[in-house]
Amino acid sequence: MDNAPPDTYDDDSQQTGRPVWLTGLNAPQEKAVTTVSGPLLVLSGAGTGKTRVLTSRLAQLVASRTAMPWNILAVTFTNKAAREMKQRISDLVGPMSEQVMLGTFHSLAARMLRKHAELVGLKSDFTILDTDDQIRLIKQLMDAEGLDIKRWPPRMLMAQFGSWKDRGLGPDKIGIADAGDIADGRAASLYKLYQQRLKTLNAADFGDLLLHMLKIFTTHQDVLEIYQNRLTHIMVDEYQDTNVAQYLWLRLLAQKHHNLCCVGDDDQSIYGWRGAEVGNILKFEKDYPKAVTVRLEQNYRSTGHILAAASSLIAQNENRLGKTLFTADDEGERVAISGYWDGYDEARNLSSTVEGLMNSGHSLNDIAVLVRAGFQTREFEERFLAIGLPYRVVGTRFYERAEIRDAMAYLRLVNQPADDLACERIINTPKRGLGAASLQTLHAFARSTEQPLLAAAGGLADSDELKPQARRALQRFCSSIAGWYQQRDKMPPADLARMILDESGYTEMWQKDKAPDAPARLENLKELIVAIEEFDTLGGFLEHISLVMDNETPNPEGEVTLMTLHAAKGLEYDTVFLPGWEEGIFPSQRTLDETGGAGLEEERRLAYVGITRARRNVHISFAANRRVHGLWQSSIPSRFVAELPKDHIKEDFTQGLGMSGAIGRAEPAMSDSATTRIGKPGYGPGWQRMASRSLGSPSAPQRDRDGWLQGTGKTVEFQKDERIFHQKFGMGSVVSSDADKLEIAFDKAGVKKVVASFIKRASEV
């Protein structure tokens, strides 16, 4: 949670006669705490003590008798935040705090809904379904409607239904146009059937908790008035992360008294991909014209240089309310910017720097490495293991992710056909038509014949013990494993792994999955192939992974924390490393392509969050060459590097590339969808010379399995007006070229700037 001034208030409060919760507050904090009537927006920058402001304001409401505890609604986003706030409030106001209605959006909505469930066709003891139950129910509905679940995965439908609920849209508000061609244009009707089935089961999913309460509030005025009369003062934390349904729910509850206090930071709104609407906080003053706005800008966490760098970066965003962080602390160390030859060089030097910090007395627990995408953790995990540097991954470690475990199970079974645990994991993944009864029969047969599961499957497939569909599925599975086993020592292990994932249908399964996390899972599978390429044999790789997975024991000397930038929100460390700041990785090219300028601003907010996690030191780095999903590609530094103020950074290339001119002015390639109003950052001649020498890997020219040109180590020449083909944008003609960067006029997609390694000549298609 955010830092605040030291909690030594009791002695001072006795001397000054001021309440303990007001002692030690700075002027803006005190204004936020003592403004207890009317709409209030508290713009709380990173590390400015918002948690203390929230709890102190609640104490002020109770102590001043502005509101009784049972008249206060306090809303948080996580159960952890709710528990911490409850404890702090209890310390300030004692047992009366138990009567405050405090919790997460979903927990509070569930409490309300249980009292009024009959108004939406449910009973008070309704069940709240988890993800697995939702998917199972949707699959049943799709089967009944004759829809192909391979083409339209149930998880995709679940994500779409959840998105509609986040926007406060029930089935009656969804038209055919809203659903598009999902599920053959039948997503809207499936949504209606799904909601009907939930009522029959006396069940609700998480999205329903708020959706049902919105319906009750808008159709039963008497129920709304009960809560409006009781809850006279409402306080909301992390308001920038609210979705439309949460926004509407709060607005209805606050409609009568307008005593709504929203605390948040528009500069830290980084969850747009899961429904958060930064516009909710941006339009607060429009929604409530009499609102008081208080800006908390004094930071109690970071040094002056760190704050100045973060503030200058986020100032590039146009859609923000505006504030500038400052500190009474010293200026500290400038933000270090490092450039490296490639990702491996970056990982080596980063780990060496961490070792140096550890040897000089820094606790590893106070050091974090924050990456933009989950697949980036693999390279650092490998390096930390190689040198024995203790670490922990927040979230899921690379080799513990479900898709990696599935892929590893395939490789283990091919390497050792008697591996029953691996066989059991993937024998029906992806789905092969083997039901629970067939699998039960298989297990019983394996036990009775004392055979490994795979051998038993081969024998059972030649019998009449199973239905024809199940027999055929087992025959295909056993035949595939046997074929891959025969190739085990005849081809490089990375090529074998790629073939297994493709021919098994596992890669295709995730390609067809429309869930928000599916692209990241595919990225992780590609990163796994990159890891395997470092080994000569499949057995050697699997032995290496066994050692990786065994690294579980907490180290008494502490551990470096490794996580994504999204997972780091709300945390803080003395030293923060931010690797991989290159165009296409950060900002994410996929985000720019999908959401353009709005996506770029959210990416910049994510960079701001990353920098402001640090108390004392920030190390930002980028590489000239990066192995991404198995292909070498040349890189240019992220535009965010160029946006950092020169007075507050230091170019630290003593261990990396000697490129003092890396941060200059030149224009990076970007998609047209992101060009509106976006600035043109760039990099000086030093970087351009470096890039021209290092296009791709220094290896010989080659193409991948599909004929796409890989990194070659030299520029590929294309002539003006030459016809080319791009896998994403289709056919087009070359407009101009600059080294390996081409400007292409695509027949359907318009003019785009692309990298030569991603195109074919039309004659080669």
C-alpha positions in Angstrom: 0.0 0.0 0.0 1.1 3.6 -0.4 3.5 5.0 2.1 2.5 7.9 4.5 4.5 9.9 7.0 5.5 7.8 10.1 2.6 6.8 12.3 3.7 8.7 15.4 0.7 10.8 16.0 -0.5 10.1 19.5 2.0 12.3 21.4 1.6 15.1 18.9 -2.2 15.0 19.0 -2.1 15.4 22.8 0.0 18.5 22.5 -2.0 20.1 19.7 -5.4 19.0 20.7 -6.0 17.7 17.2 -7.6 14.3 16.5 -5.1 11.6 16.0 -6.3 11.0 12.4 -5.5 14.6 11.4 -2.1 14.8 13.0 0.7 14.7 10.5 -1.4 15.2 7.4 -0.2 17.7 4.7 -2.5 20.4 3.6 -4.1 18.6 0.6 -4.5 15.4 2.6 -6.3 17.3 5.4 -8.6 19.1 3.0 -9.6 15.7 1.5 -10.2 14.3 5.0 -12.2 17.2 6.3 -14.4 17.7 3.2 -17.1 15.5 4.4 -20.2 16.8 2.5 -20.9 16.9 -1.2 -19.1 15.2 -4.1 -15.3 14.9 -3.7 -12.7 13.7 -6.1 -9.3 12.9 -4.6 -6.7 12.6 -7.3 -4.0 10.6 -5.5 -0.7 10.2 -7.3 1.5 7.2 -6.7 2.9 7.1 -3.2 0.9 10.0 -1.8 -0.8 8.3 1.1 -4.3 7.6 -0.3 -5.0 4.7 2.1 -4.4 6.9 5.1 -6.6 9.6 3.6 -9.4 7.2 3.0 -9.3 5.8 6.6 -8.8 9.2 8.2 -11.8 10.6 6.3 -14.0 7.7 7.4 -12.9 8.4 11.0 -13.6 12.1 10.5 -17.2 11.2 9.3 -17.9 9.2 12.4 -16.1 11.4 14.9 -17.8 14.6 13.6 -21.2 12.8 13.6 -21.6 13.7 10.0 -22.6 10.1 9.5 -23.1 7.1 11.7 -21.0 4.0 10.8 -24.0 2.2 9.3 -24.6 5.2 7.0 -21.2 4.7 5.3 -20.5 2.6 2.3 -16.8 2.0 1.6 -15.9 0.2 -1.6 -12.5 -1.4 -2.6 -11.4 -3.5 -5.5 -9.7 -6.3 -3.7 -10.4 -8.3 -0.6 -6.8 -7.6 0.6 -7.5 -3.8 0.4 -10.8 -4.3 2.2 -9.1 -6.2 5.0 -6.4 -3.6 5.4 -8.9 -0.7 5.4 -11.1 -2.5 8.0 -8.1 -3.0 10.3 -7.0 0.7 10.0 -10.5 1.9 10.6 -10.9 -0.3 13.7 -7.6 1.1 15.1 -9.1 4.7 14.7 -12.7 4.4 15.7 -12.9 1.1 17.6 -15.7 -1.5 17.5 -18.1 1.0 15.7 -16.1 0.2 12.6 -17.9 -3.1 12.3 -21.1 -1.3 11.3 -19.5 0.3 8.3 -20.7 -1.4 5.0 -17.2 -2.1 3.7 -16.1 -4.5 0.9 -15.4 -5.1 -2.7 -18.0 -4.3 -5.4 -18.9 -7.9 -5.9 -19.1 -8.8 -2.2 -21.3 -5.8 -1.4 -23.6 -6.4 -4.5 -23.9 -10.1 -3.4 -25.1 -9.0 0.1 -27.7 -6.7 -1.4 -28.8 -9.3 -4.0 -29.4 -12.0 -1.4 -32.0 -9.7 0.2 -33.8 -9.0 -3.0 -33.1 -12.1 -5.2 -36.8 -12.8 -5.8 -37.1 -9.6 -7.8 -34.9 -11.1 -10.5 -36.2 -14.6 -10.4 -33.7 -16.1 -7.9 -33.9 -17.4 -4.3 -31.8 -15.9 -1.6 -29.6 -19.0 -1.4 -28.5 -18.7 -5.0 -25.2 -20.2 -6.1 -22.3 -18.0 -7.5 -20.8 -20.0 -10.3 -17.0 -20.1 -10.9 -15.3 -20.0 -14.3 -15.4 -23.8 -14.8 -19.1 -24.0 -14.1 -19.8 -21.1 -16.5 -17.9 -22.8 -19.3 -19.6 -26.1 -18.7 -23.0 -24.5 -18.8 -22.3 -22.6 -22.0 -21.0 -25.7 -23.6 -24.2 -27.5 -22.8 -26.2 -24.7 -24.4 -24.0 -24.7 -27.5 -24.4 -28.5 -27.8 -28.1 -28.2 -27.6 -28.1 -25.4 -30.3 -25.9 -27.5 -32.6 -22.9 -25.0 -32.5 -19.4 -26.1 -33.2 -17.4 -25.6 -29.9 -14.1 -26.0 -31.7 -14.9 -23.0 -33.9 -16.6 -21.1 -31.1 -14.9 -22.0 -27.8 -17.2 -21.7 -24.8 -14.5 -19.6 -23.1 -14.9 -17.0 -25.9 -18.7 -16.8 -25.3 -18.1 -16.5 -21.5 -15.7 -13.5 -22.1 -18.3 -11.9 -24.4 -21.1 -12.3 -21.9 -18.8 -10.9 -19.2 -18.0 -7.9 -21.3 -21.7 -7.1 -21.8 -22.3 -7.4 -18.1 -19.4 -5.1 -17.3 -21.2 -2.5 -19.5 -24.4 -3.1 -17.6 -26.1 -4.7 -20.6 -28.6 -7.5 -20.1 -29.9 -9.8 -22.9 -32.8 -7.3 -23.6 -30.2 -4.6 -24.5 -28.2 -6.7 -26.9 -29.1 -6.6 -30.6 -27.8 -8.7 -33.5 -25.4 -6.0 -34.5 -23.9 -5.9 -31.0 -23.0 -9.6 -31.3 -21.5 -9.5 -34.7 -20.7 -12.9 -36.2 -19.8 -14.6 -33.0 -21.3 -18.1 -32.7 -22.6 -17.8 -36.3 -24.4 -14.6 -35.3 -26.2 -16.3 -32.4 -24.3 -14.9 -29.4 -27.2 -12.6 -28.4 -29.7 -15.5 -28.4 -27.2 -17.7 -26.5 -26.8 -14.9 -23.9 -30.5 -14.9 -23.3 -30.6 -18.7 -23.0 -27.6 -18.6 -20.6 -29.3 -16.1 -18.4 -32.5 -18.1 -18.4 -30.6 -21.3 -17.6 -28.9 -19.5 -14.6 -32.3 -18.6 -13.2 -33.5 -22.2 -13.6 -30.4 -23.4 -11.6 -30.9 -20.6 -9.0 -27.4 -19.4 -9.9 -25.5 -16.2 -10.9 -22.1 -15.5 -12.1 -19.9 -12.6 -10.9 -21.1 -10.2 -13.6 -24.7 -10.9 -12.6 -24.2 -9.6 -9.0 -24.0 -6.0 -10.2 -26.2 -6.5 -13.3 -29.1 -7.8 -11.2 -28.8 -5.0 -8.7 -28.8 -2.4 -11.5 -32.0 -4.0 -12.8 -33.5 -4.0 -9.3 -32.5 -0.4 -8.6 -33.9 0.8 -12.0 -37.2 -1.1 -11.8 -38.0 -1.0 -8.1 -37.6 2.5 -6.8 -38.6 1.5 -3.3 -35.6 -0.8 -3.0 -33.3 1.9 -4.3 -34.6 4.4 -1.8 -33.9 2.0 1.1 -30.2 2.1 0.2 -30.2 5.7 -0.7 -31.7 6.7 2.7 -29.4 4.4 4.6 -26.1 5.0 2.8 -25.7 8.7 3.0 -21.9 8.8 2.5 -20.1 6.7 -0.1 -16.4 6.3 -0.5 -14.7 4.5 -3.4 -11.0 3.5 -3.8 -9.3 3.0 -7.2 -12.1 4.8 -9.0 -10.1 4.9 -12.2 -10.5 1.1 -12.5 -14.3 1.0 -12.4 -16.2 -0.4 -15.3 -19.6 0.9 -16.6 -21.7 -1.3 -14.4 -19.8 -0.2 -11.3 -20.1 3.4 -12.3 -23.9 3.1 -12.8 -24.3 1.3 -9.5 -22.5 4.0 -7.6 -24.3 6.8 -9.3 -27.7 5.4 -8.5 -26.7 4.9 -4.8 -25.3 8.5 -4.6 -28.2 10.1 -6.5 -30.1 11.4 -3.4 -27.3 12.8 -1.2 -24.4 13.3 -3.6 -22.0 12.6 -0.8 -19.7 10.6 -3.0 -16.0 10.6 -2.4 -14.0 8.9 -5.2 -10.2 8.4 -4.7 -8.1 7.4 -7.7 -5.4 8.2 -10.1 -6.2 8.6 -13.8 -2.5 8.2 -14.5 -2.6 4.7 -13.1 -5.6 3.4 -15.1 -4.0 0.3 -16.8 -6.9 -2.2 -16.9 -8.8 -1.1 -20.0 -8.4 -4.6 -21.5 -10.6 -6.0 -18.7 -13.3 -3.4 -18.8 -12.0 -0.5 -16.8 -13.2 2.9 -18.1 -10.7 5.7 -17.4 -13.4 8.0 -18.6 -15.3 7.5 -15.4 -12.8 9.4 -13.4 -12.1 11.9 -16.2 -15.8 13.0 -16.3 -16.4 13.1 -12.5 -16.5 16.9 -12.4 -18.9 16.9 -15.3 -21.1 14.3 -13.6 -21.0 16.3 -10.3 -20.6 20.0 -11.2 -20.4 21.1 -7.5 -17.6 18.6 -6.9 -14.5 19.5 -4.9 -11.3 18.2 -6.4 -8.2 17.7 -4.3 -4.8 16.7 -5.8 -2.5 14.7 -3.6 0.9 15.4 -5.2 3.4 15.1 -2.4 5.0 11.7 -2.8 6.4 9.8 0.3 8.0 6.9 -1.7 10.4 8.0 -4.4 13.3 10.3 -4.9 13.1 13.6 -6.9 14.7 12.3 -10.1 12.4 9.3 -10.3 9.3 11.5 -9.8 10.5 14.1 -12.3 11.1 11.4 -14.9 7.7 9.7 -14.3 5.9 13.1 -14.4 7.5 14.2 -17.6 6.6 10.9 -19.2 2.9 10.9 -18.2 2.6 14.5 -19.2 2.7 13.3 -22.9 -0.9 11.9 -22.4 -3.7 14.2 -23.4 -6.6 12.4 -21.6 -5.7 13.2 -18.0 -6.8 15.6 -15.3 -3.2 16.6 -14.5 -1.0 16.7 -11.5 2.7 16.8 -10.8 4.4 14.7 -8.1 7.0 16.2 -5.9 8.9 15.1 -2.8 10.6 16.6 0.2 13.2 13.9 -0.1 16.5 14.4 -1.9 17.0 14.1 -5.6 18.6 10.7 -5.4 20.1 8.9 -8.3 19.1 9.7 -11.9 17.1 7.1 -13.8 19.6 4.8 -15.6 19.1 4.0 -19.3 21.1 1.1 -20.7 21.3 -0.3 -24.2 22.4 -3.9 -25.0 23.3 -6.0 -28.0 20.6 -8.5 -27.5 18.2 -9.9 -24.9 20.7 -12.4 -23.5 23.3 -9.6 -23.0 20.5 -7.6 -21.2 19.7 -10.5 -18.9 23.4 -11.1 -18.1 24.1 -7.5 -17.2 20.9 -7.1 -15.2 21.8 -10.1 -13.1 25.3 -8.9 -12.6 24.0 -5.5 -11.4 21.7 -7.3 -9.0 24.6 -9.3 -7.7 26.6 -6.1 -7.1 23.7 -4.6 -5.2 23.4 -7.8 -3.1 27.2 -7.8 -2.3 27.0 -4.1 -1.2 24.3 -4.9 1.3 21.0 -4.5 -0.5 18.3 -6.9 0.4 17.1 -9.0 -2.6 13.6 -8.5 -1.3 13.8 -4.9 -2.1 14.7 -5.5 -5.8 12.1 -6.1 -8.6 12.3 -6.9 -12.3 9.1 -5.7 -14.1 8.3 -6.8 -17.6 5.6 -5.9 -20.1 4.6 -9.4 -21.1 4.6 -12.7 -19.2 6.8 -14.5 -21.8 9.7 -12.1 -21.0 10.2 -13.7 -17.6 11.6 -16.9 -19.1 14.9 -15.3 -20.1 15.5 -13.8 -16.7 14.4 -17.0 -14.8 17.0 -19.0 -16.8 19.8 -16.5 -16.1 19.0 -16.3 -12.4 19.0 -20.1 -12.1 22.3 -20.3 -14.0 24.1 -18.0 -11.5 22.2 -19.2 -8.4 20.5 -15.9 -7.8 17.4 -16.4 -5.6 14.1 -15.1 -7.2 10.4 -15.5 -7.0 7.8 -14.9 -9.6 4.6 -13.0 -8.7 1.7 -14.8 -10.4 2.9 -18.0 -12.1 6.4 -18.9 -13.0 7.0 -19.5 -16.6 7.3 -23.3 -16.5 4.3 -23.5 -14.1 1.9 -21.9 -16.5 -0.9 -24.3 -17.6 -0.1 -24.1 -21.3 3.6 -24.7 -20.6 2.8 -27.7 -18.4 0.6 -29.1 -21.2 3.4 -28.7 -23.8 5.9 -30.2 -21.4 3.6 -33.2 -20.8 3.7 -33.9 -24.5 7.5 -33.7 -24.6 7.8 -35.9 -21.5 5.6 -38.6 -23.0 7.5 -38.6 -26.3 10.8 -38.8 -24.4 9.5 -41.4 -21.9 6.3 -43.3 -23.1 5.9 -44.8 -19.6 5.3 -41.3 -18.0 1.7 -41.9 -16.9 1.3 -38.5 -15.2 2.2 -36.8 -18.5 -0.1 -39.1 -20.5 -3.0 -38.5 -18.2 -2.6 -34.7 -18.5 -2.7 -34.5 -22.3 -4.5 -37.6 -23.5 -7.7 -35.5 -24.0 -6.0 -32.1 -24.4 -7.1 -30.7 -26.8 -10.5 -32.5 -26.7 -10.4 -35.8 -28.6 -13.9 -37.1 -27.8 -12.7 -39.2 -24.9 -15.4 -38.9 -22.2 -15.1 -39.6 -18.5 -16.4 -43.2 -19.0 -13.8 -44.0 -21.7 -11.0 -42.6 -19.5 -12.2 -44.6 -16.5 -12.2 -47.7 -18.6 -8.6 -47.0 -19.8 -7.3 -46.5 -16.2 -9.0 -49.7 -15.1 -7.5 -51.6 -18.0 -4.0 -50.2 -17.3 -4.2 -51.2 -13.6 -5.5 -54.7 -14.4 -2.8 -55.4 -17.0 -0.1 -53.6 -15.1 0.9 -51.5 -18.1 1.8 -47.9 -18.5 -1.2 -45.8 -19.6 0.0 -45.2 -23.1 0.6 -48.9 -23.7 -2.8 -49.7 -22.3 -4.4 -47.2 -24.6 -2.8 -48.9 -27.6 -4.2 -52.2 -26.5 -7.6 -50.9 -25.7 -7.9 -49.2 -29.0 -7.7 -52.6 -30.7 -10.5 -54.0 -28.7 -14.3 -53.6 -28.6 -14.3 -52.2 -25.0 -14.9 -48.7 -26.1 -17.2 -47.0 -28.5 -15.9 -46.5 -32.1 -15.3 -42.8 -31.6 -13.3 -43.3 -28.5 -11.3 -46.2 -30.1 -10.4 -44.0 -33.1 -9.4 -41.2 -30.8 -7.0 -43.5 -28.9 -5.6 -45.0 -32.1 -4.8 -41.5 -33.5 -3.3 -40.4 -30.2 -1.1 -43.5 -29.8 -0.1 -43.3 -33.5 1.0 -39.7 -33.1 3.1 -40.4 -30.0 4.8 -43.3 -31.7 5.5 -41.2 -34.8 7.0 -38.4 -32.7 9.0 -40.9 -30.6 10.6 -42.2 -33.8 11.7 -38.7 -34.7 13.0 -37.9 -31.2 16.7 -38.5 -32.1 16.4 -37.6 -35.8 15.6 -33.9 -35.6 16.5 -30.9 -33.4 14.4 -30.9 -30.2 13.0 -27.4 -30.9 11.7 -28.6 -34.3 10.3 -31.7 -32.8 8.5 -29.7 -30.1 7.1 -27.3 -32.8 5.9 -30.3 -34.8 4.3 -31.9 -31.7 2.4 -28.8 -30.7 1.2 -28.2 -34.3 0.2 -31.8 -35.2 -1.5 -32.5 -31.8 -3.8 -29.5 -32.4 -2.6 -27.9 -29.2 -1.4 -24.7 -30.9 -4.6 -24.5 -32.9 -6.7 -24.9 -29.8 -5.3 -21.6 -28.4 -5.4 -19.9 -31.8 -9.1 -20.5 -31.9 -9.7 -19.5 -28.2 -11.0 -16.0 -28.1 -10.4 -15.5 -24.4 -8.4 -12.4 -23.5 -5.4 -14.4 -22.2 -5.2 -16.7 -25.3 -2.7 -14.5 -27.2 -0.4 -14.4 -24.2 -0.6 -18.2 -23.9 0.5 -18.5 -27.6 3.4 -16.1 -26.9 4.5 -18.4 -24.0 4.4 -21.5 -26.2 6.6 -19.7 -28.8 9.0 -18.7 -26.0 9.2 -22.3 -24.9 10.4 -23.2 -28.4 13.1 -20.5 -28.0 14.2 -22.1 -24.7 14.4 -25.6 -26.3 16.6 -24.3 -29.1 19.5 -23.9 -26.6 19.7 -27.7 -26.1 21.0 -30.5 -28.3 18.7 -33.2 -27.0 15.1 -33.4 -25.8 16.3 -35.3 -22.7 18.8 -32.6 -21.9 16.1 -29.9 -22.0 13.7 -32.0 -19.8 16.5 -32.6 -17.2 17.2 -28.8 -17.2 13.5 -28.1 -16.6 13.4 -30.6 -13.7 16.1 -28.5 -12.0 14.2 -25.3 -12.8 11.0 -26.6 -11.2 12.8 -27.8 -8.2 13.9 -24.2 -7.3 11.1 -23.8 -4.7 12.8 -23.3 -1.4 12.6 -19.7 -0.1 16.1 -18.2 0.4 16.9 -16.7 3.8 18.9 -14.0 2.1 15.8 -12.8 0.2 14.7 -13.1 -3.4 14.5 -10.9 -6.4 10.9 -10.3 -7.4 10.0 -11.0 -11.1 6.6 -10.0 -12.4 4.6 -8.1 -15.1 4.0 -4.4 -14.8 0.3 -5.0 -14.4 0.9 -7.2 -11.4 3.2 -4.6 -9.8 0.5 -1.9 -9.3 0.3 -1.0 -5.6 3.7 -2.4 -4.8 7.0 -0.7 -4.1 10.7 -1.6 -4.0 14.0 0.2 -3.4 15.4 -0.8 -6.8 13.3 -1.5 -9.9 14.6 -2.9 -13.3 12.5 -2.2 -16.4 13.9 -4.3 -19.2 12.6 -4.7 -22.8 11.7 -1.0 -23.5 11.6 -1.4 -27.3 9.0 -0.5 -29.9 6.6 -3.4 -30.4 7.2 -4.9 -27.0 6.6 -1.7 -24.9 4.4 -0.1 -26.1 2.8 -3.4 -27.2 2.3 -3.4 -30.9 -0.8 -5.5 -30.5 -2.3 -2.8 -28.2 -1.4 -0.1 -30.7 -3.0 -2.1 -33.6 -6.2 -2.8 -31.7 -6.8 0.5 -29.8 -4.6 3.1 -31.4 -4.1 6.3 -29.5 -6.2 5.2 -26.5 -4.0 2.1 -26.3 -0.8 4.1 -26.5 -2.0 6.3 -23.6 -2.7 3.2 -21.5 0.7 1.8 -22.3 2.3 5.1 -21.2 0.3 4.9 -17.9 1.8 1.4 -17.5 5.3 2.8 -17.9 4.5 5.5 -15.4 3.3 2.8 -12.9 6.5 0.9 -13.5 8.8 3.9 -12.8 6.9 4.9 -9.7 7.2 1.5 -8.1 10.8 2.5 -7.2 11.9 4.2 -4.0 15.6 4.8 -4.8 16.8 3.5 -8.1 15.3 2.8 -11.6 17.1 0.9 -14.4 15.5 1.0 -17.8 17.0 -1.1 -20.6 16.5 -2.0 -24.2 18.3 -4.3 -26.8 19.3 -3.8 -30.4 18.3 -7.4 -31.2 15.6 -9.4 -29.6 14.5 -13.0 -30.0 10.7 -12.8 -30.1 8.7 -16.0 -30.6 11.6 -17.8 -32.1 12.6 -15.1 -34.6 15.4 -12.6 -34.3 14.3 -9.1 -34.9 16.1 -5.7 -34.8 14.7 -3.3 -32.3 14.6 0.4 -31.7 14.2 1.8 -28.2 10.7 2.5 -27.0 9.3 6.0 -27.7 8.9 6.2 -23.9 12.7 6.3 -23.6 12.8 9.5 -25.8 10.1 11.0 -23.6 12.2 10.9 -20.4 13.7 14.3 -19.5 17.4 14.4 -20.1 18.1 16.3 -16.8 16.8 13.4 -14.8 18.3 10.4 -16.6 21.8 9.0 -17.1 22.9 6.9 -20.1 24.6 4.0 -18.4 26.3 2.1 -21.3 29.4 1.0 -19.4 28.3 -2.6 -19.5 26.1 -2.4 -22.7 26.4 -0.7 -26.0 28.6 2.4 -26.3 25.8 4.5 -27.7 25.8 7.9 -26.1 23.5 9.1 -28.9 20.9 6.4 -28.4 18.2 8.9 -27.4 17.9 11.4 -30.2 15.4 12.1 -32.8 14.2 9.6 -35.5 10.8 8.1 -36.3 10.0 4.5 -35.3 7.7 2.2 -37.4 4.2 2.1 -36.2 0.7 1.1 -37.4 -1.6 3.7 -39.0 -4.2 3.0 -36.4 -2.0 4.6 -33.8 -0.8 7.7 -35.7 -3.5 10.1 -34.8 -2.0 12.7 -32.5 0.8 10.4 -31.5 4.2 12.2 -31.3 7.2 11.1 -33.3 9.9 10.0 -30.9 13.3 8.9 -32.1 16.9 8.1 -31.7 20.1 9.6 -32.9 22.7 8.5 -35.4 24.5 6.3 -32.9 21.5 4.1 -32.6 20.8 4.1 -36.3 24.3 2.9 -37.0 23.9 0.2 -34.4 20.6 -0.9 -35.9 21.9 -1.0 -39.4 24.8 -3.3 -38.2 22.5 -5.7 -36.3 19.4 -6.4 -38.2 18.3 -9.7 -36.8 20.7 -12.3 -35.5 24.2 -12.4 -36.8 23.5 -15.8 -38.3 23.2 -16.8 -42.0 20.0 -15.9 -44.0 17.2 -18.4 -43.5 13.5 -18.8 -43.7 11.3 -20.4 -41.1 9.1 -23.4 -41.7 6.4 -21.4 -43.5 8.9 -19.6 -45.7 9.0 -16.3 -43.8 12.3 -14.5 -43.8 14.1 -14.7 -40.4 16.7 -12.3 -39.1 19.6 -12.3 -41.5 22.3 -10.0 -40.3 22.1 -7.9 -43.4 19.6 -5.7 -45.2 17.1 -7.3 -47.7 16.6 -5.0 -50.7 13.2 -4.4 -52.3 12.6 -2.2 -55.3 10.0 0.6 -55.4 6.6 -0.6 -56.7 7.7 -4.2 -56.2 4.7 -6.4 -55.3 4.9 -8.1 -51.9 2.8 -10.2 -49.5 2.4 -9.6 -45.7 0.8 -12.3 -43.6 -1.4 -9.9 -41.8 -2.1 -7.1 -44.3 -2.1 -9.1 -47.5 -0.8 -7.9 -51.0 0.8 -4.5 -51.5 3.4 -2.5 -53.3 6.6 -1.0 -52.0 6.5 2.7 -51.7 9.9 3.3 -50.1 12.6 1.6 -48.1 15.1 2.5 -45.4 17.4 -0.4 -44.5 14.9 -3.1 -43.4 12.1 -0.7 -42.7 9.6 -0.6 -45.6 6.6 1.6 -46.4 4.0 -0.5 -48.2 0.8 0.6 -49.9 -1.4 -2.5 -49.1 -4.3 -3.1 -51.4 -6.8 -3.3 -48.5 -5.1 -2.1 -45.4 -3.7 1.2 -46.8 -0.1 2.5 -46.2 1.8 0.7 -43.4 5.4 0.7 -42.2 6.6 -2.8 -41.8 9.8 -4.8 -41.2 11.2 -6.6 -44.2 11.5 -9.9 -42.3 7.7 -10.1 -42.2 7.1 -10.0 -45.9 7.5 -12.2 -49.0 7.9 -11.2 -52.6 4.7 -11.8 -54.4 6.5 -14.3 -56.7 7.3 -16.4 -53.7 3.7 -16.7 -52.5 
